[in-house]
Amino acid sequence: MQQNILIIDDEKKLNGLLTRIIELEGYKVFQAYTGKEGLKILAQEEIQVVISDVKLPDVNGVELVKQIKEKQPYVEVINLTAFGTIADGVLSIKNGAFDYITKGDDNDKILPMLARAMDKAHLQLQVHNLQNKIVKQFTFEGIVGHSKAINAAIDLAKKVSVTDTTVLLLGETGTGKEVFAHAIHYNSKRKTENFVAVNCSSFSKELLESELFGHKAGAFTGALKEKKGLFEEADGGTMFLDEIGEMDINLQAKILRVIEQGEFIKVGDTKTTKVNVRIIAATNRKLEGEIAKGNFREDLFYRLSVFQILLPSLNERRDDIGLLAKHYLKEYTRKVGQKINDMSPEFLSGLEKHNWKGNIRELKNIIERAVIICDGPTLTVDLLPLDFYDHAENAPSSFALSSIEKHHINKILHYTKGNKTETARLLGIGLTTLYRKIDEYELEK
Ligand SMILES: Nc1ncnc2c1ncn2[C@@H]1O[C@H](COP(=O)(O)OP(=O)(O)OP(=O)(O)O)[C@@H](O)[C@H]1O
């Protein structure tokens, strides 16, 4: 890691002395004698910590802190002064300085302080880099697809992401509702705050209430300590309520209050807790139908559906199947360390004709499975599950039992990597029968 320090002091003797002392500690030191020179070096070099005199010929060093922090927020600045005043010290810290010390008096403090400032600068940079990585991973660029249907959904999501509007994501299971919720959050001004996701169908009503809103100590048997809820965790950020259609109707009232008034009451509490949370909800149910059945509050539905985005099913965007398959082929071959770089036209055609009830999640699983059991450099049609064979070209073309049997034996042979004993065992037939069928169907010799 770089350990670069910039000293800005017009007293040449002191500047030189400090430079020598600091260089002895293993840091690389840059020297400047005016504020302007200092800013120029900062723009050219990767500096982590600046030590700046307060009385500079062209600018006040306390003021300079502000200018540096505005341009480079991850650089730490220590103000050094010959005549320390409390007012100056306070202003320096207010402007963002790491610390403010007096020349001479605090000489023995400077090196430990420098080490702490360097640590802080490095940590801040690491956090910033990690944040950038996460943001990149979850942006709209990460959503694979070029069909009209998915592009229309992306355009809508991009537009709403920069606002604070509540969003309702609709779509079948596995269409990417959570992926969209992430992208909306990481494209909003809340992106540096928490994104908290909850699947409302995974908890009982009581547990979901205490998970979402927290509880006071003694609120119920087992509530020994006060517990913060997920809404508090998400304060300043975004809460993703997945499968909201499954939420108990009484809890729905509490969600409505958070949306309308930005407040809720913890389990067992009497006072309200305030939060500033953006809500993105998702469902694969028809909420209008649930309203009619009395399972979903109409007022909450209208609040949630201010901005609806309907995610297309994979069957509605078949032009994306090839692209998605290639995307996941690349991902899984990298993961498994296999060298598979292609898909046979029959394999692709099998995918394109399949009825994708589980949408992208199903496609992802099919590719993962095929990559695991594939031996060669290409994904071939026999790596697809049996139900794909109805569609795949080169697959059993007739409904004759023999045709299906041939394919099934071939698949199991492939799975066992040609081990006949294991194949016969899995098929529940004798070894001699297997050999006879291999001959009959001209499978592999
Ligand atoms: N456009 C896309 N590009 C690449 N991968 C995607 C895309 N959309 C979804 N996926 C992947 O598909 C899987 C399912 O996505 P996700 O969990 O977001 O779906 P969902 O609609 O929230 O499903 P459910 O309703 O079951 O919760 C995930 O592994 C996700 O990474």
The ligand as an SDF file (V2000), in Angstrom:
LIG
                    3D

 31 33  0  0  0  0  0  0  0  0999 V2000
  -31.6970  -10.1300  -16.1990 N   0  0  0  0  0  0  0  0  0  0  0  0
  -30.9810  -11.0010  -15.5090 C   0  0  0  0  0  0  0  0  0  0  0  0
  -29.7330  -11.2570  -15.8940 N   0  0  0  0  0  0  0  0  0  0  0  0
  -29.0080  -12.1830  -15.2550 C   0  0  0  0  0  0  0  0  0  0  0  0
  -29.4550  -12.9100  -14.2120 N   0  0  0  0  0  0  0  0  0  0  0  0
  -30.6700  -12.6620  -13.7650 C   0  0  0  0  0  0  0  0  0  0  0  0
  -31.5020  -11.6870  -14.3780 C   0  0  0  0  0  0  0  0  0  0  0  0
  -32.6610  -11.6450  -13.7240 N   0  0  0  0  0  0  0  0  0  0  0  0
  -32.5780  -12.5720  -12.7510 C   0  0  0  0  0  0  0  0  0  0  0  0
  -31.3910  -13.1860  -12.7690 N   0  0  0  0  0  0  0  0  0  0  0  0
  -30.9670  -14.2840  -11.8840 C   0  0  0  0  0  0  0  0  0  0  0  0
  -32.0760  -15.1660  -11.7680 O   0  0  0  0  0  0  0  0  0  0  0  0
  -32.2340  -15.6110  -10.4310 C   0  0  0  0  0  0  0  0  0  0  0  0
  -33.6230  -15.2390   -9.9260 C   0  0  0  0  0  0  0  0  0  0  0  0
  -33.6980  -13.8300   -9.8050 O   0  0  0  0  0  0  0  0  0  0  0  0
  -34.4880  -13.1270   -8.6060 P   0  0  0  0  0  0  0  0  0  0  0  0
  -34.2250  -13.8090   -7.3080 O   0  0  0  0  0  0  0  0  0  0  0  0
  -34.1970  -11.6730   -8.6860 O   0  0  0  0  0  0  0  0  0  0  0  0
  -35.9760  -13.4270   -9.0670 O   0  0  0  0  0  0  0  0  0  0  0  0
  -37.3320  -13.0810   -8.3170 P   0  0  0  0  0  0  0  0  0  0  0  0
  -38.2630  -12.5990   -9.3640 O   0  0  0  0  0  0  0  0  0  0  0  0
  -37.0450  -12.1580   -7.1710 O   0  0  0  0  0  0  0  0  0  0  0  0
  -37.7750  -14.5210   -7.8140 O   0  0  0  0  0  0  0  0  0  0  0  0
  -38.8090  -14.8820   -6.6060 P   0  0  0  0  0  0  0  0  0  0  0  0
  -40.1370  -14.3070   -6.9840 O   0  0  0  0  0  0  0  0  0  0  0  0
  -38.8340  -16.3850   -6.6330 O   0  0  0  0  0  0  0  0  0  0  0  0
  -38.2270  -14.3160   -5.3530 O   0  0  0  0  0  0  0  0  0  0  0  0
  -31.1200  -14.9830   -9.6370 C   0  0  0  0  0  0  0  0  0  0  0  0
  -30.0970  -15.9190   -9.4900 O   0  0  0  0  0  0  0  0  0  0  0  0
  -30.6610  -13.8200  -10.4900 C   0  0  0  0  0  0  0  0  0  0  0  0
  -29.2960  -13.5640  -10.3030 O   0  0  0  0  0  0  0  0  0  0  0  0
  1  2  1  0
  2  3  1  0
  2  7  2  0
  3  4  2  0
  4  5  1  0
  5  6  2  0
  6  7  1  0
  6 10  1  0
  7  8  1  0
  8  9  2  0
  9 10  1  0
 10 11  1  0
 11 12  1  0
 11 30  1  0
 12 13  1  0
 13 14  1  0
 13 28  1  0
 14 15  1  0
 15 16  1  0
 16 17  2  0
 16 18  1  0
 16 19  1  0
 19 20  1  0
 20 21  2  0
 20 22  1  0
 20 23  1  0
 23 24  1  0
 24 25  2  0
 24 26  1  0
 24 27  1  0
 28 29  1  0
 28 30  1  0
 30 31  1  0
M  END
$$$$
